[in-house]
Amino acid sequence: MADVSLTPAGPFSLAAGIRFLKGFTPARYHHAADGILRLAFPADDATSVIAATVRQAVGADGAPGTVQAEFTVHPGTPAQVQAAAAGPTADAAVRTQLARILSLDVDGTALPALAADPVVAGLMADYRGLRPVCFHSPYEAAAWAIIGNRIRMTQAAAIKAHIARRHGHRIHLAGQTLYAFPAPAALRGLTHVPGLTDLKMRRLHALAEAALDGELDAARLRALPADHALAELRALPGIGPFSAELVLIRGAGHPDVFPRHEPRLHQAMATAYGLDPAATNDVARLARIADRWTPYRSWVALLLRTRAQDTDRPGDT
């Protein structure tokens, strides 16, 4: 087992991220009360699987400190077994992916300055140190979007979990058993999944091919102008405007995109800023407000959605 250290630049709380995952339906995350985040997921190389435990140290002043991750790479082919033995290159790739998943690849030192906006100040006070916990990859975010199209989120989460259990990698990690979603090469070979139509299966196969061809590389998508990246993603079968934003923001981890196709976010914004009801449908007006959040528009949008979801679940803690 190897390990990497991640030093947050700006506010970051792993505990806040774990609490978020507990209520994030696609993750189906079962929180253990030990402060350890357990992850099992397809690697960015599109074939191997990573298992990781993530902890955050507490500084001398009681503030959250360095993030430490211990991980194992499970190669998917004999060739990868040899490559995995190389060490440093594989470690750097895992570090990059873990940092992106936790939004630790972004310098957040300027985030507190957004407190000049009273709404954002309130959000940061309510959710101290919460950064987006992303899907493990754009590939997995896109798979979720295809599986969940036109069905309930809970139903989609059950189907995704079934796929992982039946066709993914089973990993025993720090006292728990996790199932990683299948890597693209494995997903491409599936012929039938209960609850998925033939059309969705064809779209998942096309997605797997795109991932294997490098079309869903997170760094490449983030390096493109956002509009160009979204247009590329919408060209994938089954990925519409809403899903494309999900893949770019929560899959590739882009920190500064305002979601223009998310009505629930728009409603939350209108409520938070005391706007008239018609403002919910005035995306241009909302986008101008969101410009105040630059360069963290994706992050603030997540905080708004989280508050709205918590308001809808008054019994949760």
NUMI-71950 format. One record per residue (C-alpha): residue in three letters; x, y, z. Coordinates in Angstrom, 3 decimals, padded with zeros to 6 digits. Layout:
N
+------+----------+----------+----------+
! code !        u !        v !        w !
+------+----------+----------+----------+
!  ALA !        X !        Y !        Z !
...
+------+----------+----------+----------+
***
This chain:
317
+------+----------+----------+----------+
! code !        u !        v !        w !
+------+----------+----------+----------+
!  MET !  000.000 !  000.000 !  000.000 !
!  ALA !  001.350 !  003.426 ! -001.006 !
!  ASP !  000.495 !  006.818 !  000.416 !
!  VAL !  000.301 !  010.442 ! -000.657 !
!  SER ! -000.151 !  013.714 !  001.206 !
!  LEU ! -002.402 !  016.537 !  000.031 !
!  THR ! -002.053 !  019.963 !  001.617 !
!  PRO ! -005.211 !  022.051 !  001.208 !
!  ALA ! -004.712 !  025.577 ! -000.086 !
!  GLY ! -007.540 !  027.447 !  001.631 !
!  PRO ! -010.396 !  026.122 !  003.763 !
!  PHE ! -011.053 !  022.386 !  003.535 !
!  SER ! -012.759 !  019.890 !  005.834 !
!  LEU ! -012.752 !  016.183 !  005.019 !
!  ALA ! -015.392 !  015.679 !  007.726 !
!  ALA ! -017.692 !  018.096 !  005.887 !
!  GLY ! -017.097 !  016.165 !  002.665 !
!  ILE ! -017.979 !  012.864 !  004.337 !
!  ARG ! -021.212 !  014.374 !  005.691 !
!  PHE ! -022.030 !  015.585 !  002.196 !
!  LEU ! -021.473 !  012.134 !  000.669 !
!  LYS ! -023.792 !  010.592 !  003.221 !
!  GLY ! -026.676 !  012.561 !  001.698 !
!  PHE ! -025.521 !  012.341 ! -001.934 !
!  THR ! -027.729 !  009.692 ! -003.537 !
!  PRO ! -025.375 !  008.600 ! -006.360 !
!  ALA ! -022.620 !  007.803 ! -003.856 !
!  ARG ! -024.736 !  005.536 ! -001.601 !
!  TYR ! -022.002 !  006.254 !  000.926 !
!  HIS ! -022.191 !  004.529 !  004.308 !
!  HIS ! -020.388 !  006.683 !  006.825 !
!  ALA ! -018.332 !  005.001 !  009.534 !
!  ALA ! -017.835 !  007.146 !  012.616 !
!  ASP ! -014.037 !  007.043 !  012.428 !
!  GLY ! -013.322 !  010.061 !  010.225 !
!  ILE ! -011.962 !  007.882 !  007.406 !
!  LEU ! -013.189 !  008.285 !  003.848 !
!  ARG ! -013.115 !  004.950 !  002.022 !
!  LEU ! -013.070 !  004.977 ! -001.771 !
!  ALA ! -012.937 !  002.352 ! -004.525 !
!  PHE ! -013.139 !  003.523 ! -008.118 !
!  PRO ! -011.899 !  003.101 ! -011.700 !
!  ALA ! -008.641 !  004.931 ! -012.272 !
!  ASP ! -008.183 !  007.612 ! -014.883 !
!  ASP ! -006.221 !  005.101 ! -016.972 !
!  ALA ! -009.650 !  003.573 ! -017.812 !
!  THR ! -008.701 !  000.020 ! -016.852 !
!  SER ! -007.287 ! -000.307 ! -013.324 !
!  VAL ! -009.072 !  000.254 ! -010.001 !
!  ILE ! -007.938 !  002.297 ! -006.995 !
!  ALA ! -008.798 !  001.596 ! -003.368 !
!  ALA ! -008.006 !  004.373 ! -000.914 !
!  THR ! -008.505 !  005.417 !  002.673 !
!  VAL ! -008.352 !  009.156 !  003.289 !
!  ARG ! -007.807 !  010.927 !  006.606 !
!  GLN ! -007.249 !  014.521 !  007.618 !
!  ALA ! -004.893 !  015.514 !  010.395 !
!  VAL ! -005.833 !  018.115 !  012.983 !
!  GLY ! -003.391 !  020.993 !  013.404 !
!  ALA ! -001.985 !  022.237 !  016.689 !
!  ASP ! -004.598 !  024.995 !  016.714 !
!  GLY ! -007.407 !  022.464 !  016.197 !
!  ALA ! -007.896 !  023.462 !  012.575 !
!  PRO ! -008.098 !  020.790 !  009.845 !
!  GLY ! -004.672 !  020.055 !  008.400 !
!  THR ! -002.960 !  017.842 !  005.863 !
!  VAL ! -004.909 !  015.134 !  004.073 !
!  GLN ! -003.261 !  011.720 !  003.996 !
!  ALA ! -004.360 !  008.966 !  001.615 !
!  GLU ! -003.235 !  005.350 !  001.598 !
!  PHE ! -004.043 !  003.492 ! -001.595 !
!  THR ! -003.654 !  000.317 ! -003.588 !
!  VAL ! -003.852 !  000.055 ! -007.375 !
!  HIS ! -005.538 ! -003.085 ! -008.687 !
!  PRO ! -004.360 ! -003.479 ! -012.300 !
!  GLY ! -006.876 ! -004.658 ! -014.835 !
!  THR ! -004.531 ! -006.463 ! -017.252 !
!  PRO ! -001.192 ! -008.303 ! -017.039 !
!  ALA !  000.507 ! -005.369 ! -018.753 !
!  GLN ! -000.756 ! -003.052 ! -016.050 !
!  VAL !  000.634 ! -005.305 ! -013.338 !
!  GLN !  004.083 ! -004.578 ! -014.734 !
!  ALA !  003.329 ! -000.868 ! -015.153 !
!  ALA !  001.983 ! -000.577 ! -011.615 !
!  ALA !  005.326 ! -001.772 ! -010.287 !
!  ALA !  006.925 !  001.363 ! -011.720 !
!  GLY !  005.822 !  003.252 ! -008.623 !
!  PRO !  006.311 !  007.027 ! -008.897 !
!  THR !  004.362 !  007.494 ! -012.130 !
!  ALA !  001.419 !  005.498 ! -010.821 !
!  ASP !  001.585 !  007.308 ! -007.470 !
!  ALA !  001.482 !  010.697 ! -009.194 !
!  ALA ! -001.564 !  009.666 ! -011.243 !
!  VAL ! -003.406 !  008.464 ! -008.147 !
!  ARG ! -002.515 !  011.641 ! -006.295 !
!  THR ! -003.859 !  013.726 ! -009.165 !
!  GLN ! -007.143 !  011.822 ! -009.261 !
!  LEU ! -007.661 !  011.865 ! -005.495 !
!  ALA ! -006.949 !  015.591 ! -005.367 !
!  ARG ! -009.523 !  016.187 ! -008.097 !
!  ILE ! -012.162 !  014.030 ! -006.393 !
!  LEU ! -011.782 !  016.084 ! -003.213 !
!  SER ! -011.392 !  019.425 ! -005.053 !
!  LEU ! -007.927 !  019.738 ! -003.523 !
!  ASP ! -006.374 !  020.385 ! -006.917 !
!  VAL ! -007.785 !  023.920 ! -006.771 !
!  ASP ! -006.259 !  026.783 ! -004.781 !
!  GLY ! -009.044 !  027.892 ! -002.457 !
!  THR ! -007.176 !  030.659 ! -000.640 !
!  ALA ! -009.288 !  033.344 ! -002.332 !
!  LEU ! -012.568 !  031.711 ! -001.315 !
!  PRO ! -013.013 !  033.629 !  001.984 !
!  ALA ! -012.994 !  036.898 !  000.005 !
!  LEU ! -016.372 !  035.909 ! -001.447 !
!  ALA ! -017.848 !  036.542 !  002.005 !
!  ALA ! -018.399 !  040.109 !  000.802 !
!  ASP ! -021.589 !  038.612 ! -000.636 !
!  PRO ! -023.833 !  038.026 !  002.438 !
!  VAL ! -025.442 !  034.953 !  000.871 !
!  VAL ! -022.086 !  033.317 !  000.253 !
!  ALA ! -020.898 !  034.339 !  003.716 !
!  GLY ! -023.863 !  032.517 !  005.241 !
!  LEU ! -023.238 !  029.426 !  003.139 !
!  MET ! -019.567 !  029.275 !  004.125 !
!  ALA ! -020.505 !  029.682 !  007.778 !
!  ASP ! -023.070 !  026.872 !  007.594 !
!  TYR ! -020.807 !  024.497 !  005.648 !
!  ARG ! -017.322 !  025.280 !  006.880 !
!  GLY ! -014.632 !  023.773 !  004.729 !
!  LEU ! -017.018 !  021.974 !  002.373 !
!  ARG ! -015.698 !  021.676 ! -001.153 !
!  PRO ! -017.353 !  019.621 ! -003.879 !
!  VAL ! -016.692 !  015.908 ! -003.524 !
!  CYS ! -016.713 !  014.932 ! -007.164 !
!  PHE ! -017.555 !  011.772 ! -009.006 !
!  HIS ! -014.440 !  009.669 ! -009.340 !
!  SER ! -014.088 !  010.635 ! -013.002 !
!  PRO ! -015.962 !  012.238 ! -015.895 !
!  TYR ! -016.559 !  008.666 ! -017.101 !
!  GLU ! -018.371 !  007.666 ! -013.918 !
!  ALA ! -020.336 !  010.933 ! -013.835 !
!  ALA ! -021.493 !  010.342 ! -017.414 !
!  ALA ! -022.437 !  006.750 ! -016.617 !
!  TRP ! -024.554 !  008.014 ! -013.730 !
!  ALA ! -026.249 !  010.536 ! -016.029 !
!  ILE ! -027.162 !  007.827 ! -018.533 !
!  ILE ! -028.361 !  005.356 ! -015.903 !
!  GLY ! -030.444 !  008.023 ! -014.142 !
!  ASN ! -032.131 !  009.497 ! -017.198 !
!  ARG ! -035.914 !  009.669 ! -016.669 !
!  ILE ! -035.972 !  007.484 ! -013.545 !
!  ARG ! -035.883 !  008.314 ! -009.823 !
!  MET ! -032.476 !  008.983 ! -008.313 !
!  THR ! -032.951 !  006.239 ! -005.729 !
!  GLN ! -033.759 !  003.756 ! -008.489 !
!  ALA ! -030.731 !  004.872 ! -010.490 !
!  ALA ! -028.493 !  004.552 ! -007.427 !
!  ALA ! -029.717 !  000.986 ! -006.868 !
!  ILE ! -028.989 !  000.073 ! -010.503 !
!  LYS ! -025.516 !  001.618 ! -010.363 !
!  ALA ! -024.775 ! -000.249 ! -007.131 !
!  HIS ! -026.001 ! -003.496 ! -008.710 !
!  ILE ! -023.650 ! -003.004 ! -011.662 !
!  ALA ! -020.749 ! -002.415 ! -009.280 !
!  ARG ! -021.554 ! -005.495 ! -007.204 !
!  ARG ! -022.017 ! -007.820 ! -010.165 !
!  HIS ! -019.397 ! -006.505 ! -012.552 !
!  GLY ! -017.013 ! -004.282 ! -010.607 !
!  HIS ! -014.066 ! -004.875 ! -008.313 !
!  ARG ! -014.836 ! -006.032 ! -004.751 !
!  ILE ! -012.389 ! -004.568 ! -002.267 !
!  HIS ! -012.039 ! -005.031 !  001.495 !
!  LEU ! -010.891 ! -001.739 !  002.919 !
!  ALA ! -010.422 ! -000.682 !  006.542 !
!  GLY ! -013.086 ! -003.038 !  007.848 !
!  GLN ! -015.620 ! -002.471 !  005.053 !
!  THR ! -016.361 ! -004.085 !  001.702 !
!  LEU ! -016.603 ! -001.696 ! -001.256 !
!  TYR ! -017.518 ! -002.315 ! -004.879 !
!  ALA ! -015.938 ! -000.146 ! -007.543 !
!  PHE ! -017.953 !  000.715 ! -010.624 !
!  PRO ! -016.650 ! -001.250 ! -013.627 !
!  ALA ! -013.859 !  000.295 ! -015.655 !
!  PRO ! -014.758 !  001.187 ! -019.258 !
!  ALA ! -013.324 ! -002.029 ! -020.721 !
!  ALA ! -015.600 ! -004.072 ! -018.439 !
!  LEU ! -018.646 ! -001.867 ! -018.978 !
!  ARG ! -018.240 ! -002.202 ! -022.728 !
!  GLY ! -018.690 ! -005.963 ! -022.405 !
!  LEU ! -022.000 ! -005.916 ! -020.520 !
!  THR ! -024.999 ! -007.074 ! -022.530 !
!  HIS ! -027.845 ! -006.756 ! -020.029 !
!  VAL ! -028.464 ! -004.971 ! -016.750 !
!  PRO ! -031.814 ! -005.297 ! -014.953 !
!  GLY ! -033.616 ! -001.958 ! -015.002 !
!  LEU ! -031.772 ! -000.566 ! -018.024 !
!  THR ! -033.268 ! -000.362 ! -021.492 !
!  ASP ! -031.428 ! -001.504 ! -024.603 !
!  LEU ! -031.011 !  002.157 ! -025.535 !
!  LYS ! -029.271 !  002.920 ! -022.250 !
!  MET ! -027.016 ! -000.104 ! -022.705 !
!  ARG ! -025.993 !  001.138 ! -026.133 !
!  ARG ! -025.291 !  004.565 ! -024.689 !
!  LEU ! -023.170 !  003.059 ! -021.908 !
!  HIS ! -021.192 !  001.097 ! -024.511 !
!  ALA ! -020.596 !  004.303 ! -026.483 !
!  LEU ! -019.527 !  006.026 ! -023.274 !
!  ALA ! -017.045 !  003.249 ! -022.508 !
!  GLU ! -015.572 !  003.605 ! -025.983 !
!  ALA ! -015.262 !  007.367 ! -025.528 !
!  ALA ! -013.483 !  006.885 ! -022.208 !
!  LEU ! -011.070 !  004.362 ! -023.698 !
!  ASP ! -010.378 !  006.788 ! -026.552 !
!  GLY ! -009.457 !  009.556 ! -024.092 !
!  GLU ! -012.450 !  011.752 ! -024.869 !
!  LEU ! -013.354 !  011.994 ! -021.166 !
!  ASP ! -009.941 !  012.955 ! -019.854 !
!  ALA ! -010.569 !  015.348 ! -016.980 !
!  ALA ! -007.511 !  017.530 ! -017.507 !
!  ARG ! -008.298 !  017.959 ! -021.184 !
!  LEU ! -011.930 !  018.890 ! -020.519 !
!  ARG ! -010.923 !  021.457 ! -017.902 !
!  ALA ! -008.301 !  022.967 ! -020.192 !
!  LEU ! -010.915 !  023.697 ! -022.866 !
!  PRO ! -013.116 !  026.796 ! -022.726 !
!  ALA ! -016.163 !  025.672 ! -020.756 !
!  ASP ! -018.550 !  026.162 ! -023.680 !
!  HIS ! -016.343 !  024.005 ! -025.909 !
!  ALA ! -016.070 !  021.267 ! -023.290 !
!  LEU ! -019.841 !  021.244 ! -022.785 !
!  ALA ! -020.422 !  021.021 ! -026.537 !
!  GLU ! -018.072 !  018.022 ! -026.759 !
!  LEU ! -019.858 !  016.290 ! -023.908 !
!  ARG ! -023.287 !  016.916 ! -025.440 !
!  ALA ! -022.075 !  015.066 ! -028.536 !
!  LEU ! -021.968 !  011.837 ! -026.511 !
!  PRO ! -025.110 !  009.681 ! -026.870 !
!  GLY ! -027.467 !  010.275 ! -023.947 !
!  ILE ! -025.676 !  013.376 ! -022.614 !
!  GLY ! -027.870 !  016.480 ! -022.788 !
!  PRO ! -027.235 !  020.006 ! -021.480 !
!  PHE ! -027.930 !  019.161 ! -017.813 !
!  SER ! -025.795 !  016.009 ! -017.929 !
!  ALA ! -022.946 !  017.769 ! -019.728 !
!  GLU ! -022.742 !  020.314 ! -016.912 !
!  LEU ! -022.768 !  017.501 ! -014.363 !
!  VAL ! -019.885 !  015.741 ! -016.126 !
!  LEU ! -017.769 !  018.881 ! -016.448 !
!  ILE ! -018.447 !  020.244 ! -012.957 !
!  ARG ! -018.784 !  017.132 ! -010.818 !
!  GLY ! -016.884 !  014.678 ! -013.026 !
!  ALA ! -013.927 !  016.717 ! -014.271 !
!  GLY ! -014.049 !  018.918 ! -011.172 !
!  HIS ! -014.218 !  022.278 ! -012.945 !
!  PRO ! -014.427 !  024.856 ! -010.126 !
!  ASP ! -015.863 !  027.809 ! -012.016 !
!  VAL ! -018.887 !  026.939 ! -014.149 !
!  PHE ! -022.368 !  028.243 ! -013.397 !
!  PRO ! -024.957 !  025.491 ! -014.094 !
!  ARG ! -027.453 !  027.001 ! -016.541 !
!  HIS ! -029.669 !  023.905 ! -016.774 !
!  GLU ! -030.411 !  023.112 ! -013.138 !
!  PRO ! -033.824 !  024.468 ! -012.106 !
!  ARG ! -033.478 !  023.411 ! -008.466 !
!  LEU ! -030.310 !  025.447 ! -008.143 !
!  HIS ! -032.021 !  028.419 ! -009.757 !
!  GLN ! -034.899 !  028.155 ! -007.307 !
!  ALA ! -032.438 !  028.001 ! -004.424 !
!  MET ! -030.667 !  031.106 ! -005.727 !
!  ALA ! -033.899 !  033.051 ! -006.101 !
!  THR ! -034.855 !  032.141 ! -002.550 !
!  ALA ! -031.441 !  032.909 ! -001.074 !
!  TYR ! -031.210 !  036.311 ! -002.769 !
!  GLY ! -034.840 !  037.266 ! -002.104 !
!  LEU ! -035.709 !  037.562 ! -005.782 !
!  ASP ! -039.177 !  037.555 ! -007.265 !
!  PRO ! -040.522 !  034.144 ! -008.409 !
!  ALA ! -039.998 !  034.987 ! -012.076 !
!  ALA ! -036.253 !  035.190 ! -011.465 !
!  THR ! -036.107 !  031.405 ! -011.234 !
!  ASN ! -036.532 !  031.261 ! -015.014 !
!  ASP ! -034.255 !  034.216 ! -015.772 !
!  VAL ! -031.007 !  032.302 ! -016.196 !
!  ALA ! -029.137 !  035.316 ! -017.569 !
!  ARG ! -029.990 !  037.326 ! -014.450 !
!  LEU ! -028.918 !  034.471 ! -012.177 !
!  ALA ! -025.691 !  034.024 ! -014.132 !
!  ARG ! -024.844 !  037.692 ! -013.560 !
!  ILE ! -025.313 !  037.181 ! -009.823 !
!  ALA ! -023.138 !  034.070 ! -010.003 !
!  ASP ! -020.372 !  036.105 ! -011.614 !
!  ARG ! -019.715 !  037.444 ! -008.105 !
!  TRP ! -018.600 !  033.948 ! -007.134 !
!  THR ! -015.784 !  033.776 ! -009.701 !
!  PRO ! -013.466 !  031.777 ! -009.673 !
!  TYR ! -015.529 !  029.368 ! -007.569 !
!  ARG ! -018.933 !  029.419 ! -009.231 !
!  SER ! -019.218 !  025.619 ! -009.183 !
!  TRP ! -018.347 !  025.510 ! -005.487 !
!  VAL ! -020.875 !  028.117 ! -004.387 !
!  ALA ! -023.556 !  026.440 ! -006.502 !
!  LEU ! -022.892 !  023.223 ! -004.595 !
!  LEU ! -023.273 !  025.007 ! -001.259 !
!  LEU ! -026.606 !  026.457 ! -002.380 !
!  ARG ! -027.896 !  023.050 ! -003.475 !
!  THR ! -026.697 !  021.469 ! -000.251 !
!  ARG ! -028.552 !  024.039 !  001.826 !
!  ALA ! -031.706 !  023.532 ! -000.254 !
!  GLN ! -031.505 !  019.760 !  000.196 !
!  ASP ! -030.932 !  020.097 !  003.928 !
!  THR ! -033.939 !  022.414 !  004.155 !
!  ASP ! -036.031 !  019.758 !  002.410 !
!  ARG ! -034.825 !  017.187 !  004.979 !
!  PRO ! -035.427 !  018.942 !  008.301 !
!  GLY ! -035.017 !  015.724 !  010.272 !
!  ASP ! -031.447 !  015.125 !  009.067 !
!  THR ! -028.405 !  016.183 !  011.069 !
+------+----------+----------+----------+
***
